[in-house]
Amino acid sequence: MPDILLTTLNARYIHSAFGLRYLFANMGALQPKTELMEFGIKQAAIDIAETLLSKRPAIVGFGVYIWNVAETQAVIAILKQVAPNLVIVLGGPEVSYPPDLPDCATWADYIITGPGEISFPKLCEHIEANSRPNGKILIGEPPVLAKLPSPYPYYSDPDILHRIIYVEASRGCPYKCEFCLSSLDLTAKAFPLEEFLGQLDSLYQRGARHFKFIDRTFNLKIAASIAILEFFLTKNPAELFLHFEVVPDNLPEALKRTIQQFPPGCLQFEVGVQTLDPNVQQRISRKQDNQQTLGNLRWLRRHTGVYIHADLIVGLPGESLAEFGLSFDQLIDAAPQEIQVGILKRLRGAPLNRHIEAFQMRFDPNPPYSILSTREISFHDMQRLKRFAKYWDLLGNSGRFVYTLPLILGHHAFERFLAFSDALYQSSQQTHGFSLKRLFEWVYQVMAMTMQIPAAEIAQALLRDFAASGEKGTLNFNLDQPSENRKPAAANKRQLAHSPDRIEKASQLKRDTEEGLTG
């Protein structure tokens, strides 16, 4: 039985806990006594607790993040009731900024803030030697990247076959965008390039074909970026899927030429635009050349096969609904394949929190601490924007409404889609749980009743999109409430709620990236 368990609750099975693998790789002499166990946030807390206790550990270390903090607390509370002598150690961004700590911190014996690769093994050694530290909160010791044992050998063969493989060529970020915890970094530091490429090759030889880089600024050092891309070009690019987070206004010609060598569908760029309002950018310490950013996005769309996932944030301090709409319209004009309309979250420790009172920023006290209202955007309008984001995922990001979406957007994309979103919610009273057929029928009804578009033109576009979707059945185009979607009788509500016929969001890449961060 292991003395030490490293564990976390992932958002989905496909995610792999990169931070835990770093900790395991750095356990040194304690590694034979250590085991890594991963769970999902949908699993029952009592079942997770039972599984952990079945190993009879002395120490359990949890990785705590914004997406699993509530579920983790439920597990820890049970563990401490049943096994009060079990030593609980917490790490991760959600517990790294005391005194701003979540409730689960009260159950912990120790909390390691910041990096844990050095500090966690040291703590375990002290606990085993009965020389425990007096304080509960320990500041993580920053590692020298070149000396860190690699986590990559600890991806199992099933991981490589079935899960996302996270990698990092550098750690940290030189930019100071206040909504991001990376703004607290002094700079970005790179891992030794040749050694890193060797690790990539080892993963490739073992069968890895989907690599997700968690570097906050992959294209910060252009020479290194080109070297990594050229490494993948020596493989078979057609069978690869590579995800990078890129700085949108930094695509010099040498990097462009390298990018152009990849076939369509191989590269995915996550582009953090966030806002195109210069006043808001200045307020949150974000440096971005907007014209260069938009020009680069257009170039990528016209001259490469890169899939672009661009991010905008709702709720930044001082940004009104109309000003957010201007950013959205400009981004629509640049035509990325996907626009992730993200709702601002209150991250513990983020410098953005200094604006909370001045801009009357109010956040949900429950994880993931989403923005509720600001001085410029009322609670009512924030709810509208949250529905806008959900419907945009269903229609704009799903790729299922290629012919219909341009009819909705016209020449004033934000204004028209917000009006469409309001009408769809008023009619359907739901933002998820649509079957695909039902969604198409709702879109027809809302467009026909609220937009000055001929019904025949709407139907023609929807029929083309429905045929391309491969969905079976016949659409029922009339202006009555779709029969499938009438409120179910009480006996059928449970069946409807658990219907397997769901539309999944087109992309979970932002969350995936966050879930790959080192603990």
N, C-alpha and C positions, 0 to 999 in steps of 0.2 A: 504494500500500500504506500502511496506517496505521502510524504510529510507536508508537501506544499502543492496547492492547486492554484493555477492561473486560469481565470475565467472571465467571461463577459457574456452579455446578452446581445446578439446581433439582431439587426432589424429583419433580415431574411436569411435563409440558409445559404444562399448564393454568396453572401458576404463572408470574408475571412478576416479574423482579428489579427491584423498586421502587428499592432502594438504588443499583443501577447507573445507573438513569435519572436519579437525583438527581446522581450524579457527572458523568454526561455533560452534563447541563444546566449544570453549573458549571465546565466545562473552559475557558471563555473563549476566548482566542486559539488554544488548543491543540485546540479541538473539531474543526476540519477534519482534524486528524491523528489523531483518536480514533475507534475503532469499538467498538460494544457487541456482544458475542456471548454467547449463553446455551446451556447444555447441560443434560443430565439426568444424574442420578446412576447411571442404569442403563447409560449409554453407556460403552464401553470406554475406559480411561484413555489407551491408546496412540492410539486414534482421535481423542480430544479433543486430545491433544498434537500430532498430525499436522495437524489443522485449524488450530490456533492458529499453528503454525510456518509453515504455508503463507502466512500473511499477512506474514511476515518483520517482526514487530514488534521494537522496541527495549525496550519496557516492557510487562509484563502485570500488571494488577491483579486480584486474586482477592477475591471476597466469601466469607468463611469462616464457616460456621454449624455448629451442633451436628449437623445432619442431613447435612452434606456434607463434614465435615472429613476423614474417612478417604479418600473418593474424590478430594478435592482434593489431598491429600498424594501419592496415586499419580500424578496428572497432573504435579505440580510436580517430583517426583523424576525423571520421564522427561525433562521439559523441561531440567532442569539437567544431565542426562547428555549430551543431544544438543546443547544450545545453552547452554554454561556462561556465556557473556557476556550472556545475556538477563537483564534486571533484573526480578526478581519482587517485587511489592509485595502484602502481605496486609492486609486490613481486615475488620471485622465483629466481632460479639460473641465469637466463639470465640478471637480473638487479641488481645482488648482489655484483658486483665488480667494483665500480666506481674508476677512471674515465672511465674505459672501459665499456661503456654503448651503447646499441642499439639506433637507431633513435627514437623508440617509447618513450624513456625516456623524450624527449623534450616536449611531450604532457602531461606528468603526472604532477599532483600537488604535489604528494609525492611518494617517493620510499622507501620501507623498505628492507634493505639488511639482508640476513640471515633469521633466524627463525622469524615467525610473530605471533605466538600464543598469546604472551603477548603484543607485540608492536602494532599490528593492532587494537585490541579493545581499547587500550589507545588512539591511534590517533583518532579513531572515537569519543570517549568521548570528547576529546579536540575540535574537529570540531563542535560537537553538542553544546558545551558550549561557542562557539565563542572565544576560546583561542587557536587558531591554532599555531603550532610550526613555528618558523621563517625559519628554514632550510628545504630544499626540501628532502634531503637524511637523512633517519633515520636509525640508526644501530639497528637491531633486538636484543631484549633481550633474551639470552639463557634461556629456561625453565628448571625447575627441572622436570624430566620425571615422577617421582612418584606423582607429584601434577597436572599433566595435565589431565583435563577431557577427557574422551575417545571419539574418533570419531566414534566408531563402531555402536552405536545406530542410527547414521544418514545415514547408508546405508538403503535405502528404500527396501520394499519387491520386487519391480521390479528390483532394483539393484541386489539383491541376486539371482533373477531368471535369469537375462539376462546379467550381467556385471561381470567383474573381481573384486574379493574382495581382496583388498590389506590390508596387515597387517604388523606390524613390532614388533619384540621382542626386538630389540635394535636399537640404532641410532648412526651413526658415524662409523669410521674405524681407527684402529691403524696403518695401513700400509701407506706408503708415495709414492705410484706409481704416478708419476707426470702427467700422462694423465688424472687423475681422480680428481674431485673436493673434493672427500672424503679425499684426501691426506692432506687437510687443517685442518681436524679434529685433535684434540689433542689425542682422543682415542675413543673407542666405549663404549657407556653406555647402560645398559640394563634396560628395564621396569621391575617393580616388577613381578616376574614370576607367582605367584599364581593368581594375579589379571588378568594378560594377558591370562592365561589359562581359566579363567572364561569368559573373553570376547570371546575367541575362541568357547567355549561351547555354549554361547548365540547365536553366529552366526550360529553354526552348528544346534542348535535346531530350528532356523528360516529357515533352508533349505540350508545354504551355504555348498557347496561341493568342490568348487574350491578356494583354498587359495594361494595367491601369496605373499610370504614374500619378503619385499624389503630390508631386512638387507643386508648390504654389505658383511658381514662376518658371515653367519649363524652358522658355525661350529667353531667359535673362542673360545667360552666357551663350552666345550664338555658336561659338566653336564647339562647345560640348553638345549643344542641341543637334547640330549637324552630324557630329560623330555618332550619336545614339541613333539618329534616323538612318544614317548610312549603314550602321550595323544591321538594322532590320532589312534594309534593301539587299543585303547579301543573303538573306533567307528567301523564303517564298512569300513575298508581300501579299499575294492574293489570298492566302489562308490566315493572315494576321488581322487582329483588331487591336489598335493602339489608341489609348485615350490619354490626352495631355491637357493640362490647364495652361493656357497661354496668355501672355500680356498682349492685349489686342492692338496696341499701337507700335509694336516692335517686330516687324517682319522685314528685315533687310533682304536685298536681292539674293544673296547666297543661300539664305534659308528658304526663300521662295522657290529657287531652282530645285532644291532638294525635295521640298514638299511635292512639287509637280511630278516627281518620279513615281509616286505611289498611286496604285490603282484606286478607283472609286470604292468606297466602303471600307477602306483599311484604316484611315485616320479619323479620329473624332477629336475636335478641339472644343474644350469648355472655355468660353470667353466671358470673363466677368466684366460686363459693361456697367451694370448696376444702376447708373443714372447718366444722362447726357446733359444735365443741368449744371452749368459752370458754377453757379452760386452754391448749390448743394455739394458739388465736388470739393469746392474750397472749404466748406464748413466741416466736412468729414475727412479732410486731409488726403483727398484722393487726387493723384496727379495722372491725368489722362488727356491725350491729344484726341479730341472727339472727331475731328475731320480725318485724322490718320486712322483712327479706329474704324470708322464707317467705310473709309476707302479700302482698308485691308479686308474687311468683311465682304465687300463687293468683289474684290479681286479673287478672294478664295472661292466665292460662288461661281465666278465666271471662268476661272482658269485652273481649278483643281477639283478633285473628287472628295475633298474634306467635308465631313458632316459637322456642321457648326451648331453647338448648343450654347446659346447666348443667355446670360442672366441679367434680369432687371430686379430691383428690390423695391417693394411697396413699403412705405412708412418711414423713409429716411427723414431726419429732422429738417423742417422747413420746406419740404416738398409737398405741394398741393396735389389734389386729384388731377387738375388740368395740366400741371407741370409734369407729373408722371406720364400723362397721356402723350405729351410732346415727345418724351423719350421713347415711348412705345412706338409712336408713328415713325420716328426716324429709324428705329431698329427694323420695323416692318419693311421700310424702303430698302434697307440693306439686304433683306431677304435671307437671313439665316434659316436653316431647316427647322430649327427649334428655338423658341423663346421661353425660357423658364421664368415665369412671373413668381418670384419668391416673396414670401411675407417676412418682414423683418422679425428676427428673434432677439430677445435680450440674452446675450451671451455674458456669463459671469466673467468679469475682468476686462471686457472690451472697453476701449476708451470712449466709444460712442455713448456710454452711460452718463458721461458728463453733461450731455444735452437733455437729459430726461426732464428735468424741471423747467428749464427755459422754454422747451418746445412742447411741454405738457404731454409727454410720451407715456402712454399707459399700456402696460403689458399684462397679458393673462398670467396670473400667479402660478398656473399649472404648466408643467412641461408640455410642449417645447417653448413656452413663454412668448407666444406670438404677440405682435403689436395689436392693440385694441383700438386705439385712437391717438391722434396727435393734435397739436394746436391747429393745423391746417386741414386735417381729415377727420371728420366726425366718426363716431362708432358706426353709425348707419352706413356711411360711405365706405368705411373700411370693410364692413361685411359685404358690401357690393363688390369691392375689389377682390375679396377672397373668393367669392363665387365666380367672378371674372376669371381668376387664375385657374379654378377647377374646370370651368367650361373651355377655357383656352387649351388646357391639356387634352380634353376630349375631342375638340374640333381642330385647333390650330396645330398642335404638336403630334397628334396621332397619325397624320398622313392619310387619313381616311376621307377627307373632305376636299380633295384637290380641286374639283370643279365648283363646289358649293361655296367654299370659303371666300373666294374673290367677290362673289355676289354679296356676301354679308359685309365685307370690309369696305368695299367701294374706295373712295378717295379720302375718307376720314376714318381710318381703321379703329382707333381707340374709341372714339365717340360712338361709332356704329356697333362695335362689338359689345361695348358696355350696355347700350340700349337693348341689344339682342339678349345679353346675359340677364338683364333685369326681367325681360319679358319671359325668357325660358324658365327662370325661377318662379316667377309669379304663376305661370301656367302649370309647371310640374311639381313645384315645392320639393325638389330634390336636386342634389348636386352630384350624386353618384348612384350606383346601383342600376343604371339604365342597361337594358339589353341593347345590343347593337341595332336591331330592327326598330325597337321602341325609340331609340335616340334619333334615328333618321326621321321617324314620323313626327316626333316633337319638333325637330328642326324645321320640317316643312310647315307645320302648323304655325309656329312662331313667326317664321319669315313671311308666310302668306298673310298673316293678320296684322303685322306691325311694320313691314317694309314695303316700299313702293316698287315692288318687283312683280312682274306678271307671274301668276301661279304656274303657268305652263313652263316658264323658264326655270323656276325653282325646281319643279318636279323633274325636268330633264337633267339638271345638274345632279340632283340627289340620286336619280336612278343610275347615272353613270358611275357615281361614287359607290353606290351600294353594290353594283355589279362587280366593280373592281375589288371590293372587300372580300368576295368569295362567300359571303353569308347566304344561307339558304332562305327561302321564303319570298313572299310578295309584300311589298309595301302598301299600306293603306293610307292613301293621301286624301284626307278630308279635314274639314275644319272643326270636327268634333274632337273631344278629348280622346286620345288613342285608347282603345278598349283595354289593352294590356295594362295600361297605367292608371286606370281608375283605382281609387283607394280600395285595398282588399278588405274583405270581411275579417273580423278579428281572428278567426280560425286560420286564415291564410297568411297573416302578417309574418309569422315566423318562417314559413316556406319562402316567401318573397325575399325576406332579409338574407336568407342563406342560399339564394339561387346561385348556381355556379356560372351562369351566363353573365359575366361581368366584362366591363371594358377596363383593361389595366392601363395605367398611365404609360405614355409612350416612352418615358425615360425616368429612371431613378438615379441618374448619374451624379447629381449634386450630392445626394445623400450617400451614394456609394463612395464618393471621394472623401466626404467627411468621416465615414465609417472606417476608412483605411488609415486614419491618422494614428501616429504612434502614441501609445499610452505612457 
